[in-house]
Amino acid sequence: MLLSAPPAPGSVGIVAPQRVSFDTPLPLLSGVSLERYELVYETYGRLNAAKSNAVLVCHALNAAHHVAGYYADALNNIGWWDNLIGPGKPLDTERFFVIGVNNIGGCHGSTGPASVNPATGQPYGADFPVVTVEDWVAAQARLADHLGIERFAAVIGGSLGAMQAIQWTLGFPQRIGHAVVIAAAPKLSAQNIAFNEVARQAIMTDPDFHGGNYYARGVVPKRGLRLARMIGHITYLSDDAMMEKFGRMLRGDGLAFNFDVEFQVESYLRHQGEKFAEYFDANTYLRITKALDYFDPAARTGGDLSAAFAHAQASYLVISFTSDWRFSPARSREIVKALLDNRLNVTYAEIESLHGHDAFLMDDREYHELLRAYFAGIAVDAEPVRGGTGTP
Amino acid sequence: MLLSAPPAPGSVGIVAPQRVSFDTPLPLLSGVSLERYELVYETYGRLNAAKSNAVLVCHALNAAHHVAGYYADALNNIGWWDNLIGPGKPLDTERFFVIGVNNIGGCHGSTGPASVNPATGQPYGADFPVVTVEDWVAAQARLADHLGIERFAAVIGGSLGAMQAIQWTLGFPQRIGHAVVIAAAPKLSAQNIAFNEVARQAIMTDPDFHGGNYYARGVVPKRGLRLARMIGHITYLSDDAMMEKFGRMLRGDGLAFNFDVEFQVESYLRHQGEKFAEYFDANTYLRITKALDYFDPAARTGGDLSAAFAHAQASYLVISFTSDWRFSPARSREIVKALLDNRLNVTYAEIESLHGHDAFLMDDREYHELLRAYFAGIAVDAEPVRGGTGTP
C-alpha cells in the first residue's frame, strides 16, 4: 500500500493502541499473583450511552490487539481481522464498539516475559508465570471494568481466541450476551499437545534459549522459533490447501540433489519461520502453547463437558471448517452437544473450506455472511452515540 | 528376554548379518557414482534349487537389514518385522528365502555418510551423495545378482519400503513376481514434504551439525535428531491412537505450571526422541527423507501414474490402513487405479486400524491373515532344499 493511498472502503481507518496499568494484583490459576501489569488494546467504533454494544475480540497464538485498521506511521500494518471488522463489515463498527487486547504473557505490548519485573528491575524471562485462558479472561474483565463495560454484547475469537470466548461464558456468565466460537475445541487432543510439545522442545533446546533468560545476553532462540512456526503452519493448513497452493512444485528446474530449498513448500515454510523468528518472543510462545494445552473446562466437572456449561447463560454461535484437522468439526460438535444439553441457544455451522484451521482468518463469503447475519441479530439497547465518547 | 530363554515359537532363531562389497561403480540418479560400496544383509530360510523362492524385504526410515530373529549376543534385539516373518508365520520361512538389506546411505552397516570415503580417508559426511529409491533398488538388484537370484518371488515393504517394492516393478519388471505394497503413496504430498523439511531443518540448524561434518568433531546433532523423531512419531500415529494411548493423562498430580514433562504424551515423545538420537545418524536421516520427497514415478510420464506402470508385469497386493493420515487409503487407491488401468493383477485391502501409519508394523490379525493368504498363493517352482545351501 502506498503511503498516500486513501483508506480502503469499510476500513476503520487510522487507529492507535492504548495502554492501561493495573495495580491490583491478578491472582493466576497457578497460584502465583501478577502484582502489577499493563494491557495494550485498541477500540473501533463508539461505545453507546448504555455501554451495551461492546464486542471483545480475543486473539490466538500469533496476533494481538491490532485487529482492524492501520497505523498512521505504518499504513500497511493492517489489523489481523480487518476483513471482518469495520463500517459495514460483518462485525459492523457502525453498530458495535469493538475491542482488541493483547493478552498478558504476550509480546506485543501487554506485560509479558520480556517486560521488566518490578521485583528485580530485569526482564522477567523464565520467571514470568505460566498463564492460562482463565487468567487472560480475568485480565480482560478488568479491562472491561476500566472501560465501564459491565456486559459484552459479544465475545468473539477463533482457535485459542474461541477458547477465551467460551471461558467468558463460564467465568463471567452475566457479563456476556453472545459467544462467537470459531474453529475451536473444548480441549486439546494428545496429538494437539504433541505438536505443541515439539515446538516447545525446539525452542527450549536451542542453545540461545538460556533457560528463558536470553534477553540480557542479546540473543534470541531463532532456530527454535523458526521450527516452532514451521510446525505450526503445517497444522494450520490442510493437506489439500497445501497441495493446491504448492503441490510438488520445485523452485528450480529439476531436482537439485542437495539440501537447499527445493520444493516451493519448503521455501514457504522457511520464509514463514524466518519472519516469525524476527518478531515473536520465545517465552511468549512457550506460555501460549501451555495455555492451549491446559484449557479443559470439563476438568473441573469430572470430564463432563455438559456439566461444565451448567451456569452459562450466553447464546452461542459455533463455527467449524470442514478441512480443519487441527480442531476438526467433530471437536466443535462436542461443544454444541454440551450447549444443547444445557438448553442454551446455539447456532452451529460447518463451513465448507479448503483452508484448514486458518480458514477462520479468511474472507470466505459464506462464512462472513453468516457472521454478518448473526451480529445483525444481536440487539443493543441503544444505537451508538455519534461523535460522543463512550469511555468514562 | 532372558539370555537363557528358548527361541519363541515361529522365530527364525539366531541370525547373523552378512556383508558384501561391490567394486563396480553404482551410477546414482543424481549423476554421481558411488565407486565402491558395501551392503549388509540378513537371510532367513533357504533358497531353493531353482532360486525361485526369494522374498526381499525393503526397509523404511528407521529400520534396516535385521528384519527377523535375534542375535546370539543380543537376544532381545529382535528383527523389526519378526511378527510377520518366520517358520509358520504369514511370510513363512519354511517356504520362502527372505532377505533383509540395509540401504546405501544408511547407518546400520551398509555404506553411508559415516563410512570412510576412499577418496579422502575420512568419513563422507556432507560429501555422501543424495540417494533415491531408484538407487536403492539398483543396489538391491546387485545384491540379488550376488546371491544368484534372477527373480524375486516377491518384494515387500511398508511406507518407504513399499515405494521400493513399487520401484522394483518399474525398474526391473522381469525380476519380480509380486509386489506387496503396504501403507504407501505414489508420491509425497506437500504436507508430507513439509514435515520432512521441518525435520531436516531441525537437524541442519543444530549447532552440532557442522554442515554434516560432525564426525571428526566428536559431536552429534542430537537436538535436531530428537525433534525430527518427535515430529515423525506424531505422523506415524493417529490422533485416535494417541488419544487412546495417552489422552490428556498427566504424569503427576495436577498441573505443574512449568515446562517440565507434564502430559504423558510429552514423556513418550521425549523418550522416543532421546532413544533415536542415541543411535541414528543425522546425515542418513536427511538423505532418507529426501529419497521420500523425490519418489514420484509419474514424474517421468508427465504426471500420469497409469502411464508410469505401462511396462510393469508384477502382481500387486496393496494394503492401506483406515487411520493412516500420513499415507491415507486414498493414496493407496491412486496406486490401485493406475494398476487397474494397466490390467495388472491387483488385490487391494483397506484394513480397519486405530494405529495410523505404524499399523503396518503391528500384529493385527486381519492384516496378517491377509498377508498369509497372499503369500500362500505365491507359487514357487520347487520346494526349498532342506539342509543344502542356496547361495552360490
Chai-1 contact restraints between the chains, C-beta under 6 A:
chainA,res_idxA,chainB,res_idxB,connection_type,confidence,min_distance_angstrom,max_distance_angstrom,comment,restraint_id
A,S30,B,F257,contact,1.0,0.0,6.0,A-B,restraint_1
A,V130,B,F257,contact,1.0,0.0,6.0,A-B,restraint_2
A,S189,B,D239,contact,1.0,0.0,6.0,A-B,restraint_3
A,S189,B,M243,contact,1.0,0.0,6.0,A-B,restraint_4
A,A190,B,M242,contact,1.0,0.0,6.0,A-B,restraint_5
A,A190,B,M243,contact,1.0,0.0,6.0,A-B,restraint_6
A,A190,B,F246,contact,1.0,0.0,6.0,A-B,restraint_7
A,A190,B,V265,contact,1.0,0.0,6.0,A-B,restraint_8
A,Q191,B,D239,contact,1.0,0.0,6.0,A-B,restraint_9
A,Q191,B,M242,contact,1.0,0.0,6.0,A-B,restraint_10
A,I193,B,F263,contact,1.0,0.0,6.0,A-B,restraint_11
A,I193,B,V265,contact,1.0,0.0,6.0,A-B,restraint_12
A,A194,B,I234,contact,1.0,0.0,6.0,A-B,restraint_13
A,A194,B,V265,contact,1.0,0.0,6.0,A-B,restraint_14
A,A194,B,L269,contact,1.0,0.0,6.0,A-B,restraint_15
A,E197,B,E266,contact,1.0,0.0,6.0,A-B,restraint_16
A,E197,B,L269,contact,1.0,0.0,6.0,A-B,restraint_17
A,V198,B,M230,contact,1.0,0.0,6.0,A-B,restraint_18
A,V198,B,I231,contact,1.0,0.0,6.0,A-B,restraint_19
A,A202,B,L227,contact,1.0,0.0,6.0,A-B,restraint_20
A,T205,B,R223,contact,1.0,0.0,6.0,A-B,restraint_21
A,P207,B,P207,contact,1.0,0.0,6.0,A-B,restraint_22
A,R223,B,T205,contact,1.0,0.0,6.0,A-B,restraint_23
A,L227,B,A202,contact,1.0,0.0,6.0,A-B,restraint_24
A,M230,B,V198,contact,1.0,0.0,6.0,A-B,restraint_25
A,I231,B,V198,contact,1.0,0.0,6.0,A-B,restraint_26
A,I234,B,A194,contact,1.0,0.0,6.0,A-B,restraint_27
A,D239,B,S189,contact,1.0,0.0,6.0,A-B,restraint_28
A,D239,B,Q191,contact,1.0,0.0,6.0,A-B,restraint_29
A,M242,B,A190,contact,1.0,0.0,6.0,A-B,restraint_30
A,M242,B,Q191,contact,1.0,0.0,6.0,A-B,restraint_31
A,M243,B,S189,contact,1.0,0.0,6.0,A-B,restraint_32
A,M243,B,A190,contact,1.0,0.0,6.0,A-B,restraint_33
A,F246,B,A190,contact,1.0,0.0,6.0,A-B,restraint_34
A,F257,B,S30,contact,1.0,0.0,6.0,A-B,restraint_35
A,F257,B,V130,contact,1.0,0.0,6.0,A-B,restraint_36
A,F263,B,I193,contact,1.0,0.0,6.0,A-B,restraint_37
A,V265,B,A190,contact,1.0,0.0,6.0,A-B,restraint_38
A,V265,B,I193,contact,1.0,0.0,6.0,A-B,restraint_39
A,V265,B,A194,contact,1.0,0.0,6.0,A-B,restraint_40
A,E266,B,E197,contact,1.0,0.0,6.0,A-B,restraint_41
A,L269,B,A194,contact,1.0,0.0,6.0,A-B,restraint_42
A,L269,B,E197,contact,1.0,0.0,6.0,A-B,restraint_43
